[in-house]
Every structure is written in C-alpha cells, then in structure tokens.
Amino acid sequence: MTVVTKLPYDKDYISQFSSDKNEPEWMSSLRLKAYDQAEALDMPKPDKTNISKWNFSQFKHAAEGAKIDSLDALPEELKVFIDGDSKPENLLIQRNQTAAYVSLSKDLADKGVILTDIFTAMRDHSELVEKYYMKDAVQVDEHRLTALHAALMNGGVFVYIPKNVQVETPIQTIFWQEDPEAALFNHVLVVADQGSELTYVENYISNNDNEQTVANIVTEVIALDNAKIDFGGVDHFAAGTTTYINRRSAVYRDATVDWALGLMNDGNTVSENITHLIGDGSSTEMKAVTVGRGKQISNITSKTVHFGKDSVGHILQHGVMTEAASSIFNGIGKIEHGATRSDAVQESRVLMLSENARGDANPILLIDEDDVTAGHAASVGRVDELNLYYLMSRGLTKRESERLVIHGFLEPVVGVLPIESVKKQLTNIIERKIN
C-alpha cells in the first residue's frame, strides 16, 4: 500500500519562491514539473528499512541567516572545522538557507574557478548550471524524495573547475542549520572539467535535538575526462532531523572520484552514495564510517555501477552501533555488459557495542560481464575479546581498550579525510558518540 504524502506547499508558493530568488525560467519550470511528479511517485524503498512513517514532508521550509562578517564570531563547534587563520581562502558557509560567508582566492577566480551559492550560480552562470543540474547524476523522477527535492530546493552551492586547472588548496563548505525547525533542501553541484583536479570537503551541522525537521540533500559530482575529485564530508545532523541524503557522481574517461565520508547523524537517516563509472578507465574509492546511538535507524548504501571498460570501483564502509541503534549497510557492485576488465570490490563491517544494538551488512554483486574482477567481504559482530584482553594486559581498563579498538576500526576512513581540522572534528564526534 502506497502512503500518500500531502505536500505542505502549493504551486503558488513554489512559483513565488522561485520568483523571489530571481531564478531563470528553466529552473522555475523544473520546480513546477517536479511538484506535479512528487504526488504520483512512490517513496524509495531502502532494503530492510521501513521509512513509510518517517517525516519527510512536514516542516518549516525557509529560514534566512545573517551574514557573517568575521569568522571570530562563529560558535566553537564551527570554528573547529576551519583550518588556518581567521580569513581562510576557498570557504563558503551557509547559515540556514543564506550564503553568509564566501571566500575564493584571487588566483582561482582569475583562472575561472567558481565557488558560489546555488541561487547566484543560476543567475550568473545559468547555462552552465542547467547543463548539469539533475541530468548526469540524479534525475528528478527517480522517486518522491528526489521530486520533492527538485520542487522545494532552498539552498546549496555550485563549484566549477575549468579545464586543466589544478586546485591545490581544498575548497570547503559548511552548512549550518541554526534554526532548529527549518528544513534543508540542499543541492550541491560540483563539476570538474577535463583534466582538472579538486579537493572538496563539506560539513553539515545542526542542534535540533528536540524540534523535528527534515533534511533532503542531493549532491551531484561530475568528473569529465581525465579529471580528479577528492570528496570529503562529515554529516552531523542532530536527533530531531530526519535525513535523506543522495550523493551521486558521474565519472568519465580516465577520471577519478574518491569519497571519504563520516556519516554521524543522530536522527533517522537514509544515505546513498552511488558512483556511475561511465568512461573507460574511470575509477572510484568509496570510504564511509558511521556511529549510531540512541534509537537511531539508518540505512546506508554504497554502490558502484560500471559502464566503462577497465573501470575500478572499491567500497570500504565500517559502522559502530551503540545503545539501541540499528543500521543496514548495503554494498553493491554492478558491472554492466560490455564493461570488460572492470574491478568491483567491497567490504562492509559492523561492530555492535550493546546487546540492544543491531547491524546488518549486505554485500551484493551484480555481474553481466565475464572478464572482470569482483569480490566482497562482510562481517557483523562485537568487539574482539582477544584484542581487549591484550590491551588490558598492558594496563588499560576495559573501557579504554574498547575506545582504542573502535578508533582503530574506523581509522581507514577517518585517516584519509583531506582537511586536518575536519579529520580532528570527526574524531571528536566519534569520541562523543561511543561514550
């Protein structure tokens, strides 16, 4: 039985919102078409997780945020994400749905690099944004949540790296939901043109432990021929936020997109990280960690789809479940017919620290070609007593020993995050959650 979601906003609201943002005609039309599609489309059906009663539609839609004149005025929980001095280059901070702080080095601006909020991008670079917006990576009509996202999008960023430009300093975005009731329909579009290179890191943070709201996030990452993107992210929405996040990449000939993700939300979460290896010689490494606590339910899918010959897709995801948290890990490698000599390997492991915690690792290989390399590993269990015994024999308490084992278990992902301050912050979040 399909649950019908009554949308809280009508076409007049969407048209007015688009007009207020001075959006181009193509975007206004896309929104209205998506609104019509949303009610007809089914909800997604993540494996072994019933989300039919989760709140994805009742929320406060928009909330403006004050501009940030000085980073010194930021709360400490945000300052820890920022490397360097008080005026770092290549940084965008979105406060609620407002681009409150934007900084791009003159050198990169002179080379044609674009870092701006999604609304400014649609006005100033309309044709470029239209070329990639919900085209190569995520489509509007995949299911109800993608259509809702397209209709109600209220924030996000656009990053574009021109041909053969190598960006040596990471570009960083921080999405700060200061209003505890405001929904975030965030769209991130990152495009690396032919032969370019980029490190991009994003952080999500909120503090709504008691107020209920929604985050519906779509991130599209496009790596054209011979481009390379290192993508890092830390999600830390509070317990009151029900989250759907769809990170999707399209990788063309001899291009690479590598992911390092810390999935640290405290509320119920559906997270998808899917890479389409379209070109010959394309590759991806997808690494993700999560720590669940309380009664949180999460469904996490990492998937590589191989279209190009000699494409390589490796998945590594580790999770720790505490208290009464539960998580489903889906690792999927799909090799399409014609993707000869492709390599799809995955590993999913879950540690449970409580009798009430639950974890499930589902390795899936879908192979439609003969000349390939494919493999998977999956495990679900508790902390190894032999490891604990060894550490305790060296004078550590059981609690200290468990902490060391857990940090070591998560290190393969935490250790490769490309910004040191973000890596430290993720380590601190993990420490708080396991304690």
C-alpha atoms as one frame of an Amber mdcrd trajectory, in Angstrom:
protein
   0.000   0.000   0.000   1.391   3.384  -1.044   1.322   6.086   1.621   0.184
   9.398   0.134   2.159  12.368   1.392   0.220  15.634   1.426   2.599  18.392
   0.442   2.546  21.454   2.710   3.161  23.884  -0.193   1.290  24.521  -3.406
   2.301  25.706  -6.862   1.713  29.333  -5.999   4.172  29.078  -3.127   6.794
  27.410  -5.322   6.361  29.962  -8.117   6.677  32.829  -5.643   9.759  31.311
  -4.026  11.399  30.911  -7.441  10.486  34.468  -8.395  11.872  35.866  -5.143
  15.182  34.126  -5.906  15.226  35.548  -9.470  15.647  32.068 -10.870  15.826
  31.501 -14.634  12.797  30.140 -16.456  14.248  26.651 -16.816  14.535  26.323
 -13.035  11.029  27.632 -12.367   9.642  25.114 -14.867  11.668  22.284 -13.372
  10.285  23.061  -9.902   6.659  23.065 -11.018   7.033  19.864 -13.038   8.701
  18.196 -10.052   5.825  19.275  -7.792   3.354  17.534 -10.112   5.510  14.405
 -10.155   6.003  14.228  -6.391   2.482  13.154  -5.504   2.395  10.485  -8.232
   5.788   8.919  -7.473   6.391   6.262  -4.832   8.695   6.712  -1.886  12.074
   4.988  -2.155  12.193   1.539  -0.609  15.554   1.066   1.079  16.355  -2.573
   1.763  15.126  -3.904   5.135  14.144  -0.416   6.391  10.534   0.765   6.557
  10.509   4.551   6.117   6.778   4.886   5.392   6.133   6.604   8.722   9.213
   8.822   8.707   8.522  12.537   8.380   9.845  13.832   5.060   7.105  16.339
   4.280   6.021  18.360   7.341   8.442  21.171   8.023   9.224  24.862   8.046
  10.612  25.437   4.572  12.760  28.561   4.544  14.833  30.435   7.090  17.225
  33.236   6.243  20.505  33.626   8.115  22.515  36.711   9.000  25.736  37.430
   7.115  28.992  36.523   8.838  31.399  39.470   8.865  34.068  37.795  10.957
  34.797  34.119  11.481  35.853  35.007  15.018  32.142  35.353  15.843  31.366
  31.751  14.883  30.486  29.294  17.643  33.298  26.969  18.619  31.515  23.961
  17.099  32.011  25.564  13.677  35.459  27.045  14.203  36.921  23.585  14.675
  36.138  22.750  11.041  38.256  25.598   9.711  41.978  25.353   9.055  44.373
  28.277   9.106  43.829  31.892  10.097  40.621  33.863  10.575  40.388  34.604
   6.822  40.814  31.224   5.126  40.559  31.081   1.365  38.129  28.933  -0.617
  35.391  28.671   2.005  31.610  29.043   1.848  29.402  28.985   4.965  25.657
  28.618   4.510  23.686  29.771   7.549  20.206  28.277   7.359  19.494  28.954
   3.665  21.724  32.028   3.292  25.245  32.096   1.891  26.549  34.016   4.904
  30.254  33.876   4.117  32.019  33.291   0.781  35.748  33.478   0.143  37.590
  32.443  -3.028  41.249  33.220  -3.661  42.006  35.739  -6.408  44.294  33.235
  -8.069  41.496  30.701  -8.504  38.956  33.334  -9.509  41.340  34.570 -12.208
  41.592  31.007 -13.529  37.818  30.806 -13.867  37.056  28.709 -10.785  33.514
  29.238  -9.479  32.507  28.891  -5.823  29.121  30.392  -5.069  25.688  29.623
  -3.680  23.319  27.779  -5.982  20.962  30.745  -6.497  23.740  33.123  -7.551
  25.094  30.394  -9.825  21.726  30.016 -11.573  21.601  33.763 -12.200  25.234
  34.357 -13.183  26.067  31.011 -14.823  22.633  29.807 -15.886  23.640  27.791
 -18.972  26.476  26.049 -17.159  24.311  25.073 -14.186  21.429  23.965 -16.431
  23.803  21.682 -18.360  24.469  19.537 -15.283  21.645  20.176 -12.778  19.829
  16.860 -12.181  20.956  15.488 -15.545  24.070  13.263 -15.474  23.907  12.124
 -11.851  20.448  12.377 -10.191  17.135  12.580 -12.064  14.055  14.386 -10.788
  11.664  11.473 -11.265  13.594   8.689  -9.523  11.128   8.687  -6.611   9.101
  11.027  -4.420  12.053  12.350  -2.410  14.058  13.388  -5.493  10.978  15.122
  -6.891  10.327  16.873  -3.573  13.945  17.973  -3.546  13.671  19.453  -7.037
  10.439  21.264  -6.205  11.483  22.679  -2.827  15.263  23.163  -3.126  16.159
  26.068  -0.812  19.951  26.095  -0.530  23.223  24.734  -1.838  26.417  25.536
  -3.709  27.935  25.367  -7.174  31.605  24.564  -7.701  33.149  24.574 -11.169
  36.774  23.909 -12.086  37.710  24.812 -15.688  39.740  22.610 -18.000  43.255
  21.692 -16.837  43.069  23.752 -13.641  44.572  22.054 -10.586  43.211  23.411
  -7.301  45.894  22.732  -4.692  44.057  24.196  -1.681  40.848  22.379  -0.638
  37.515  24.064  -1.266  35.322  23.766   1.829  31.648  24.351   2.562  29.889
  24.385   5.934  26.099  24.053   6.034  24.926  25.337   9.399  21.270  24.815
  10.296  20.992  27.400  13.045  17.168  27.499  13.035  16.129  24.243  14.765
  12.839  23.973  12.860  13.952  24.902   9.347  14.078  22.187   6.694  17.114
  21.957   4.447  16.581  21.015   0.803  20.210  21.440  -0.158  21.684  20.940
  -3.622  25.430  20.663  -4.152  26.746  20.604  -7.724  30.481  20.030  -8.220
  31.868  19.919 -11.772  35.499  19.265 -12.675  36.072  19.911 -16.369  38.545
  17.916 -18.458  41.990  17.468 -16.907  41.199  19.436 -13.745  41.769  18.457
 -10.115  39.931  19.395  -6.926  39.648  18.519  -3.253  36.208  19.411  -1.894
  35.022  18.963   1.702  31.550  19.661   3.106  30.189  19.670   6.648  26.567
  19.570   7.857  25.693  20.540  11.415  22.512  21.271  13.406  21.439  21.412
  17.055  17.759  20.437  16.981  17.647  17.572  19.456  14.016  18.323  20.386
  12.486  20.122  17.383  11.522  17.930  14.422  12.540  18.826  10.869  13.782
  17.386   7.572  16.987  17.381   5.542  16.644  16.356   1.885  20.061  16.647
   0.279  21.255  15.914  -3.241  24.935  16.171  -4.134  25.973  15.751  -7.781
  29.649  15.304  -8.603  30.703  15.368 -12.261  34.266  14.439 -13.274  34.835
  14.888 -17.000  37.631  13.170 -18.945  40.928  12.919 -17.016  39.592  14.942
 -14.074  40.181  14.009 -10.430  37.988  14.881  -7.435  38.702  14.020  -3.808
  35.425  14.440  -1.928  35.284  14.530   1.880  32.198  15.013   4.014  31.039
  14.940   7.617  27.273  14.837   8.289  26.231  15.672  11.850  22.526  16.468
  11.936  21.002  16.311  15.405  18.424  13.780  16.594  15.440  15.925  15.539
  16.336  15.827  11.837  15.085  13.048   9.590  17.628  12.881   6.786  17.624
  11.716   3.189  20.979  12.287   1.508  21.834  11.253  -2.020  25.442  11.688
  -3.125  25.887  10.680  -6.746  28.776  11.008  -9.176  29.259  10.573 -12.925
  32.845   9.703 -13.824  34.024   9.883 -17.418  37.066   8.563 -19.318  40.201
   8.120 -17.172  38.608  10.280 -14.459  38.526   9.602 -10.715  36.164  10.464
  -7.863  37.266   9.308  -4.402  34.964   9.611  -1.376  35.739   9.830   2.359
  32.517  10.244   4.367  31.745  10.458   8.079  28.028   9.711   8.492  27.469
  10.926  12.053  23.796  11.970  12.127  21.844  11.278  15.321  18.411  11.136
  13.669  16.899   8.540  11.358  18.831   8.542   8.097  18.748   7.161   4.584
  22.109   7.730   2.897  23.003   6.783  -0.670  26.465   7.129  -2.199  26.401
   5.949  -5.807  29.100   6.314  -8.455  28.489   5.731 -12.154  31.775   4.767
 -13.809  30.781   5.829 -17.291  34.083   6.197 -19.125  36.780   3.677 -19.925
  39.483   3.731 -17.256  37.287   5.562 -14.733  37.723   4.804 -11.026  36.419
   5.435  -7.534  37.275   4.578  -3.948  34.297   4.948  -1.626  35.066   5.005
   2.103  32.453   5.667   4.784  32.118   5.351   8.561  29.118   5.733  10.817
  28.402   5.587  14.549  24.806   5.039  15.662  23.414   5.767  19.118  20.106
   6.060  20.966  17.244   4.544  18.977  18.518   5.824  15.676  17.748   3.870
  12.490  19.991   4.257   9.475  20.129   2.708   6.037  23.417   3.271   4.213
  24.037   2.244   0.617  27.334   2.472  -1.237  27.178   1.433  -4.878  29.386
   1.430  -7.948  27.920   0.944 -11.418  30.473   0.042 -14.104  29.756   1.041
 -17.698  33.300   1.753 -18.905  35.972  -0.808 -19.726  38.825  -1.141 -17.197
  36.819   0.762 -14.588  37.668   0.296 -10.913  35.235   0.659  -8.013  36.246
  -0.180  -4.440  33.957   0.233  -1.409  35.010   0.236   2.252  32.411   1.001
   4.939  32.663   0.485   8.695  29.986   1.128  11.312  29.723   1.072  15.095
  26.308   0.672  16.729  25.767   1.631  20.384  22.753   1.590  22.747  19.619
   0.616  20.748  20.769   1.926  17.376  20.352  -0.144  14.230  21.890   0.121
  10.794  21.689  -1.572   7.410  24.852  -1.471   5.287  24.324  -2.188   1.598
  27.435  -2.573  -0.529  26.615  -3.000  -4.214  28.939  -3.536  -7.163  27.204
  -3.685 -10.567  29.165  -4.433 -13.729  27.180  -3.831 -16.887  27.569  -5.869
 -20.066  30.494  -4.511 -22.059  32.453  -3.213 -19.046  35.255  -5.724 -19.641
  38.222  -5.941 -17.261  36.340  -3.962 -14.629  37.200  -4.367 -10.946  34.455
  -4.208  -8.278  35.460  -4.990  -4.683  33.633  -4.143  -1.469  34.000  -4.556
   2.285  31.341  -3.790   4.919  31.935  -4.357   8.630  29.777  -3.531  11.652
  30.692  -3.543  15.348  27.943  -3.670  17.989  28.683  -2.371  21.489  25.349
  -3.186  23.129  23.024  -6.154  23.429  20.264  -3.940  22.021  22.258  -2.648
  19.062  21.668  -4.149  15.626  23.739  -4.196  12.469  23.323  -5.843   9.085
  25.840  -5.918   6.219  24.525  -6.862   2.782  27.171  -7.446   0.095  25.703
  -7.566  -3.417  27.484  -8.240  -6.714  25.543  -7.922  -9.981  27.785  -9.064
 -12.828  26.742  -9.005 -16.503  30.229  -9.465 -17.970  32.689 -12.383 -17.921
  36.167 -10.833 -17.980  36.079  -8.968 -14.654  37.430  -8.959 -11.100  34.837
  -8.898  -8.330  34.762  -9.716  -4.640  33.178  -8.844  -1.337  33.624  -9.213
   2.410  31.111  -8.550   5.172  31.055  -9.067   8.913  28.829  -8.163  11.846
  29.954  -8.783  15.394  31.104  -7.484  18.742  34.473  -6.214  19.918  37.087
  -8.977  19.751  37.692 -10.230  23.283  41.255 -11.287  22.433  42.111  -7.741
  21.365  40.597  -6.394  24.573  42.483  -8.951  26.656  45.784  -7.978  25.025
  45.252  -4.251  25.651  44.068  -4.808  29.209  47.134  -6.947  29.872  49.156
  -3.798  29.092  47.435  -1.898  31.908  44.449  -0.312  30.129  40.917  -0.509
  31.507  38.259  -2.336  29.518  36.637   0.986  28.576  39.957   2.446  27.368
  40.659  -0.746  25.443  37.256  -0.608  23.714  37.866   3.002  22.706  41.207
   2.127  21.093  39.708  -0.808  19.220  36.835   1.334  17.910  39.066   4.184
  16.762  41.298   1.670  15.034  38.262   0.074  13.411  37.179   3.442  11.948
  40.643   4.776  11.098  40.719   3.514   7.465  38.195   6.233   6.605  38.877
   8.864   9.253  42.571   8.889   8.388  42.043   9.810   4.730  39.855  12.891
   5.174  41.710  15.627   3.261  41.441  18.526   5.758  43.176  18.082   9.087
  40.714  20.139  11.129  37.762  18.179   9.708  39.553  14.924  10.494  40.036
  16.075  14.103  36.408  17.129  14.392  35.201  13.767  13.081  37.422  12.064
  15.645  35.856  14.203  18.384  32.327  13.357  17.186  33.168   9.662  17.224
  34.579  10.005  20.747  31.379  11.647  21.999  29.125   9.084  20.359  30.914
   5.989  21.639  30.967   7.433  25.146
